[in-house]
Amino acid sequence: MTDKNRSQWDLGRFIEALTYFEVIPFLNCLQQLIQGRPKDNQDRPNGGTKVGVILVAGATGGVGKRVVRRSLEAGYKVRALVRDIEKARSILGNDIDLVVADITQPETLTPLVMADIQAVVCCTAVRVQPVEGDTADRAKYYQGVKFYQPEIVGDTPENVEYQGVKNLVQAAAKYLPQANEKPIFDFTKPSAELKDNWGALDDVVMGGVSASNIQLVENTALFAGNVSTANSGGFASIRTKNFDPPFNLSDYQGVKLRVKGDGQRYKIFLRTDPKWDGIGYSYSFDTVANIWIDVHIAFADLIPVFRAKIIKDAPPIEQNRICSFQLMLSKFEYDGALNPKFSPGGFALQLESIKADGGTSLPQFILISSAGVTRPGRPGINLDEEPPAVKLNDQLGGILTWKLKGEDSLRESGIPYTIIRPCALTEEAGGKELIFEQGDNIKGRISREDVAELCVRSLVLAIACHVTFEVKQGNNTVNSIDWQKLFSNLEQDK
């Protein structure tokens, strides 16, 4: 279609764009009045939303059910890996994403179970109970104070503590994202929410007649349309609404796009100013026709521009407050220079994802092990002074020995990990000061509540990567914990 045939300006699309991006409050109030929607922030995209799923294995156990709850409270999407779905619903409720699998049976760790995982918290453990039996709710076991003669029931420590953990580690390694990346938009998982975040913003807002849109097709986002230079126009774009709160990408070096284009040069804009017509930080990138490529964009390479003019005295982008994203095909580069690969007419750019890139690795696999795993058979150890699990390791099927082998399978996997070795677990309320040590010598006890909190906190601490440590509670109750300081005294595994 020629420019002459498309030179009629479209007032309707102009008003639609201004309304979608909330440029003129009166228009939005009028729309809400007509549609009967109250003015609130329910439709405003949230840059603080956690992307990806935390998979909790052993989710119905004493620690696991608390990890599920605390992860949800922290804003994570949680998937509980369970063997008995009816039991799980009675413990976790009906609103939890439950998947049925058994870590001792690797064929059950299917793509459906592992899809979209961001991290794994493994709280699985062999089942131990008093020889004389226990109540249905395991009251004797969970009291965690009174000594009883224990026995293993059900599967063996070798299958659960070692082979099961190894199976889960190997499955996770296939599905976890790159450790230094953070998903921002994953178009391979289409959703109404994802589609509603983006809207067309074309040169119609400046009198032009170009037209574009975004569609979710074939597990990608398709930015396509027609760019016309009629009426002094020449650009088409898609842009997100402002995110509230904004994205905090201060721990990353840039963003990465996975795209398939048509050979033209496109632009991406990141904005820290929620104003409609503020400064944008731009980067131009070339595409290869019909070929998927990764485009790496360092924050340091972004150019501050206002209406395609470079702002020479603008500060560097504030990475902790990215409030919107925009993709554009334009006739112009910057300061009046022409886009050397621009061609008017139809265009198409497909996207699989937009990710933060070049970040510090965070733990992606949290393993709950046990203090004492290195003590059975250690020369010079006094068993009379050791906890029951150390004394009875052989009687309990080598439970600690197999836990240590499970730890080793994680260390050898290449996955960024944190291995937590709690002392004796109790049902106390928690909230005590925590004592970290390494070398596997400490004795004591710790609330399952505090262990669950420790698991969730470790997920966002780069300093917790590749660390194995023992933990017990102190005597004092505390209102808050400086987690960074607590981990700073630990050494990474060699």
Secondary structure, 3 states (H helix, E strand, C coil): CCCHHHCCCCHHHHHHHHHHCCCCHHHHHHHHHHHCCCCCCCCCCCCCCCCCEEEEECCCCCCHHHHHHHHHHCCCEEEEEECCHHHHHHHHCCCCEEEECCCCCHHHCCHHHHCCEEEEEECCCCEEEECCCCCCCCHHHHHCCCCCCEEEECCCHHHHHHHHHHHHHHHHHHHCCCCCCEEEEECCCCCHHHHHCEEECCHHHHCCCCEEEEEEECCEEEEEEEECCHHHCCEEEEEECCCCCCECCCCCCEEEEEEEECCCEEEEEEECCCCCCCCEEEEEEECCECCEEEEEEEHHHCEEEECCEECCCCCCCCCCCECEEEEEEECECCCCCECCCCCCEEEEEEEEEEEEECCCCCCCEEEECCCCCCCCCCCCCCHHHCCHHHHCCCCCCCHHHHHHHHHHHHHCCCCCEEEEEECEEECCCCCEEEEEECCCCCCCEEEHHHHHHHHHHHCCCHHHCCEEEEEEEEEEECCCCCHHHHHHCCCCCC
